[in-house]
Amino acid sequence: MSIDKIKAVVQSSIDVKKAIYQSDSILKQIAELADLCLQSLKSGGKVIFAGNGGSFADSQHLAAEFISRLRFDRDPLSAVALGTNSSSTTAIGNDYGYDQVFVRELKAIAQPNDVYIPITTSGNSANILATIDTAKSKNLKIVGLTGETGGKLKELVECICVPSKRTERIQESHIMIGHIVCGLVEDGYFLK
C-alpha cells in the first residue's frame, strides 16, 4: 500500500472541504438550513431525510444525530430518514414501483412545518426527484444536498452543492454539513 496514495486521498478530501470553507454562498446556505431546521423543530415540526445507497446511510446517520445527540446530552429532536422500514419499502416498491418508495412515506408523515432534506450525490436519483412535488404540495421547506452540478434536483429546489464530482468526496462533505447543521440546531434549541 502506498502512503502517497493515501495522502492524495486525504488531500483530495481536504481540498473539497477547503472549497466549502472558502465559499461564502455555501456557508450561508448551511447557516440558513440550520435556521430552517431550528424554526421547524421549535414549532413542532421535524426534519426528514431521504437518500439512496451511501446517501441512505447518511440520511439515517443524520436523523440519528438529531434524535439521540451530537455533542451533549439533551432531549431528542424530531427527525426521520425515509425508507428505514424495510417492509414498507419493499411493499411500496413491489406495488407502486421503486420510484415511489419515498413518495408514499412522505405523503403519510409530512406536515407543513417540516423540513425535507433530500440527499443525492448526482442530483438525478429518480425516487428522490419523485418526492419533490409531494414535498411542495405539503408546503415543506426543502433544501437538497448534492454534488457540484446539482443535477436535476437543482432545477427543482434549492440545493447545497458540494464542489466535487467524486461521490466519496461529496458524501464526506454531506456528513460534515449535516453535523454542522445539527450542532447549530442543538446550540440554538438548547443553549439559546
Contacts in CASP RR format, 6 or more apart in sequence:
PFRMAT RR
TARGET T0000
AUTHOR 0000-0000-0000
METHOD contacts of the structure
MODEL  1
MSIDKIKAVVQSSIDVKKAIYQSDSILKQIAELADLCLQSLKSGGKVIFA
GNGGSFADSQHLAAEFISRLRFDRDPLSAVALGTNSSSTTAIGNDYGYDQ
VFVRELKAIAQPNDVYIPITTSGNSANILATIDTAKSKNLKIVGLTGETG
GKLKELVECICVPSKRTERIQESHIMIGHIVCGLVEDGYFLK
12 166 0 8 1.000
12 169 0 8 1.000
13 169 0 8 1.000
13 172 0 8 1.000
16 162 0 8 1.000
16 163 0 8 1.000
16 164 0 8 1.000
16 166 0 8 1.000
16 169 0 8 1.000
16 170 0 8 1.000
16 172 0 8 1.000
16 173 0 8 1.000
17 172 0 8 1.000
17 173 0 8 1.000
17 176 0 8 1.000
19 163 0 8 1.000
19 164 0 8 1.000
20 26 0 8 1.000
20 27 0 8 1.000
20 162 0 8 1.000
20 163 0 8 1.000
20 173 0 8 1.000
20 176 0 8 1.000
20 177 0 8 1.000
21 27 0 8 1.000
23 163 0 8 1.000
26 160 0 8 1.000
26 161 0 8 1.000
26 163 0 8 1.000
29 143 0 8 1.000
29 158 0 8 1.000
29 160 0 8 1.000
30 160 0 8 1.000
30 177 0 8 1.000
30 180 0 8 1.000
30 181 0 8 1.000
31 184 0 8 1.000
32 143 0 8 1.000
33 115 0 8 1.000
33 117 0 8 1.000
33 143 0 8 1.000
33 160 0 8 1.000
33 177 0 8 1.000
33 181 0 8 1.000
34 180 0 8 1.000
34 181 0 8 1.000
34 183 0 8 1.000
34 184 0 8 1.000
34 185 0 8 1.000
36 115 0 8 1.000
36 141 0 8 1.000
36 143 0 8 1.000
37 47 0 8 1.000
37 115 0 8 1.000
37 181 0 8 1.000
37 185 0 8 1.000
38 184 0 8 1.000
38 185 0 8 1.000
38 188 0 8 1.000
38 189 0 8 1.000
40 46 0 8 1.000
40 47 0 8 1.000
40 113 0 8 1.000
40 114 0 8 1.000
40 115 0 8 1.000
40 141 0 8 1.000
41 47 0 8 1.000
41 77 0 8 1.000
41 78 0 8 1.000
41 185 0 8 1.000
41 189 0 8 1.000
42 189 0 8 1.000
43 113 0 8 1.000
44 78 0 8 1.000
44 113 0 8 1.000
45 78 0 8 1.000
45 111 0 8 1.000
45 113 0 8 1.000
45 114 0 8 1.000
45 115 0 8 1.000
46 78 0 8 1.000
46 79 0 8 1.000
46 80 0 8 1.000
46 111 0 8 1.000
46 114 0 8 1.000
46 115 0 8 1.000
47 63 0 8 1.000
47 66 0 8 1.000
47 77 0 8 1.000
47 78 0 8 1.000
47 79 0 8 1.000
47 80 0 8 1.000
47 114 0 8 1.000
47 115 0 8 1.000
47 117 0 8 1.000
48 79 0 8 1.000
48 80 0 8 1.000
48 81 0 8 1.000
48 82 0 8 1.000
48 106 0 8 1.000
48 109 0 8 1.000
48 110 0 8 1.000
48 114 0 8 1.000
48 115 0 8 1.000
48 116 0 8 1.000
48 117 0 8 1.000
48 140 0 8 1.000
49 58 0 8 1.000
49 59 0 8 1.000
49 60 0 8 1.000
49 62 0 8 1.000
49 63 0 8 1.000
49 79 0 8 1.000
49 80 0 8 1.000
49 81 0 8 1.000
49 82 0 8 1.000
49 117 0 8 1.000
49 118 0 8 1.000
49 119 0 8 1.000
50 56 0 8 1.000
50 59 0 8 1.000
50 81 0 8 1.000
50 82 0 8 1.000
50 83 0 8 1.000
50 102 0 8 1.000
50 106 0 8 1.000
50 116 0 8 1.000
50 117 0 8 1.000
50 118 0 8 1.000
50 119 0 8 1.000
50 128 0 8 1.000
50 131 0 8 1.000
51 58 0 8 1.000
51 59 0 8 1.000
51 81 0 8 1.000
51 82 0 8 1.000
51 102 0 8 1.000
51 118 0 8 1.000
51 119 0 8 1.000
51 120 0 8 1.000
51 125 0 8 1.000
51 128 0 8 1.000
52 120 0 8 1.000
52 125 0 8 1.000
52 127 0 8 1.000
52 128 0 8 1.000
54 171 0 8 1.000
55 119 0 8 1.000
55 120 0 8 1.000
55 121 0 8 1.000
55 125 0 8 1.000
55 145 0 8 1.000
55 171 0 8 1.000
55 174 0 8 1.000
56 81 0 8 1.000
56 83 0 8 1.000
58 119 0 8 1.000
58 171 0 8 1.000
58 174 0 8 1.000
58 175 0 8 1.000
59 81 0 8 1.000
59 82 0 8 1.000
59 117 0 8 1.000
59 119 0 8 1.000
60 81 0 8 1.000
60 84 0 8 1.000
61 175 0 8 1.000
62 79 0 8 1.000
62 81 0 8 1.000
62 117 0 8 1.000
62 175 0 8 1.000
62 178 0 8 1.000
62 179 0 8 1.000
62 182 0 8 1.000
63 79 0 8 1.000
63 80 0 8 1.000
63 81 0 8 1.000
64 79 0 8 1.000
65 79 0 8 1.000
65 178 0 8 1.000
65 179 0 8 1.000
65 182 0 8 1.000
66 76 0 8 1.000
66 77 0 8 1.000
66 78 0 8 1.000
66 79 0 8 1.000
66 182 0 8 1.000
66 185 0 8 1.000
67 76 0 8 1.000
67 77 0 8 1.000
67 78 0 8 1.000
67 79 0 8 1.000
68 76 0 8 1.000
69 186 0 8 1.000
70 179 0 8 1.000
70 182 0 8 1.000
70 183 0 8 1.000
70 186 0 8 1.000
71 183 0 8 1.000
71 186 0 8 1.000
72 186 0 8 1.000
72 190 0 8 1.000
74 186 0 8 1.000
74 189 0 8 1.000
74 190 0 8 1.000
75 190 0 8 1.000
77 185 0 8 1.000
77 186 0 8 1.000
77 189 0 8 1.000
80 109 0 8 1.000
82 101 0 8 1.000
82 102 0 8 1.000
82 105 0 8 1.000
82 106 0 8 1.000
82 131 0 8 1.000
83 89 0 8 1.000
83 101 0 8 1.000
83 102 0 8 1.000
83 105 0 8 1.000
85 105 0 8 1.000
88 104 0 8 1.000
88 105 0 8 1.000
89 101 0 8 1.000
92 100 0 8 1.000
92 101 0 8 1.000
92 104 0 8 1.000
92 105 0 8 1.000
93 100 0 8 1.000
93 101 0 8 1.000
96 104 0 8 1.000
98 126 0 8 1.000
98 127 0 8 1.000
99 126 0 8 1.000
99 127 0 8 1.000
99 130 0 8 1.000
100 127 0 8 1.000
100 130 0 8 1.000
101 127 0 8 1.000
102 127 0 8 1.000
102 128 0 8 1.000
102 130 0 8 1.000
102 131 0 8 1.000
103 127 0 8 1.000
103 130 0 8 1.000
103 131 0 8 1.000
103 134 0 8 1.000
106 116 0 8 1.000
106 131 0 8 1.000
106 134 0 8 1.000
106 135 0 8 1.000
106 138 0 8 1.000
107 134 0 8 1.000
107 138 0 8 1.000
110 116 0 8 1.000
110 134 0 8 1.000
110 135 0 8 1.000
110 138 0 8 1.000
110 140 0 8 1.000
111 138 0 8 1.000
112 138 0 8 1.000
112 139 0 8 1.000
112 140 0 8 1.000
114 138 0 8 1.000
114 140 0 8 1.000
114 141 0 8 1.000
115 140 0 8 1.000
115 141 0 8 1.000
115 142 0 8 1.000
115 143 0 8 1.000
116 131 0 8 1.000
116 135 0 8 1.000
116 140 0 8 1.000
116 141 0 8 1.000
116 142 0 8 1.000
116 143 0 8 1.000
117 142 0 8 1.000
117 143 0 8 1.000
117 144 0 8 1.000
117 145 0 8 1.000
118 128 0 8 1.000
118 131 0 8 1.000
118 132 0 8 1.000
118 135 0 8 1.000
118 142 0 8 1.000
118 144 0 8 1.000
118 145 0 8 1.000
118 153 0 8 1.000
118 157 0 8 1.000
119 128 0 8 1.000
119 144 0 8 1.000
119 145 0 8 1.000
119 146 0 8 1.000
119 174 0 8 1.000
120 128 0 8 1.000
120 144 0 8 1.000
120 145 0 8 1.000
120 146 0 8 1.000
120 153 0 8 1.000
121 146 0 8 1.000
121 147 0 8 1.000
121 167 0 8 1.000
121 170 0 8 1.000
121 171 0 8 1.000
121 174 0 8 1.000
122 146 0 8 1.000
122 147 0 8 1.000
122 150 0 8 1.000
122 151 0 8 1.000
123 129 0 8 1.000
123 146 0 8 1.000
123 147 0 8 1.000
123 149 0 8 1.000
123 150 0 8 1.000
123 151 0 8 1.000
123 152 0 8 1.000
123 153 0 8 1.000
123 154 0 8 1.000
123 159 0 8 1.000
124 151 0 8 1.000
124 152 0 8 1.000
124 153 0 8 1.000
128 153 0 8 1.000
129 152 0 8 1.000
129 153 0 8 1.000
129 156 0 8 1.000
132 142 0 8 1.000
132 153 0 8 1.000
132 156 0 8 1.000
132 157 0 8 1.000
135 142 0 8 1.000
135 157 0 8 1.000
136 142 0 8 1.000
142 157 0 8 1.000
142 158 0 8 1.000
143 157 0 8 1.000
143 158 0 8 1.000
143 159 0 8 1.000
143 160 0 8 1.000
144 153 0 8 1.000
144 157 0 8 1.000
144 158 0 8 1.000
144 159 0 8 1.000
144 160 0 8 1.000
145 159 0 8 1.000
145 160 0 8 1.000
145 162 0 8 1.000
145 174 0 8 1.000
145 177 0 8 1.000
145 178 0 8 1.000
146 153 0 8 1.000
146 154 0 8 1.000
146 159 0 8 1.000
146 160 0 8 1.000
146 161 0 8 1.000
146 162 0 8 1.000
146 170 0 8 1.000
147 161 0 8 1.000
147 162 0 8 1.000
147 163 0 8 1.000
147 164 0 8 1.000
147 165 0 8 1.000
147 170 0 8 1.000
148 161 0 8 1.000
148 162 0 8 1.000
148 163 0 8 1.000
148 164 0 8 1.000
148 165 0 8 1.000
148 170 0 8 1.000
149 161 0 8 1.000
149 165 0 8 1.000
150 159 0 8 1.000
150 161 0 8 1.000
153 159 0 8 1.000
154 161 0 8 1.000
160 177 0 8 1.000
162 169 0 8 1.000
162 170 0 8 1.000
162 173 0 8 1.000
162 174 0 8 1.000
162 177 0 8 1.000
164 170 0 8 1.000
164 173 0 8 1.000
END
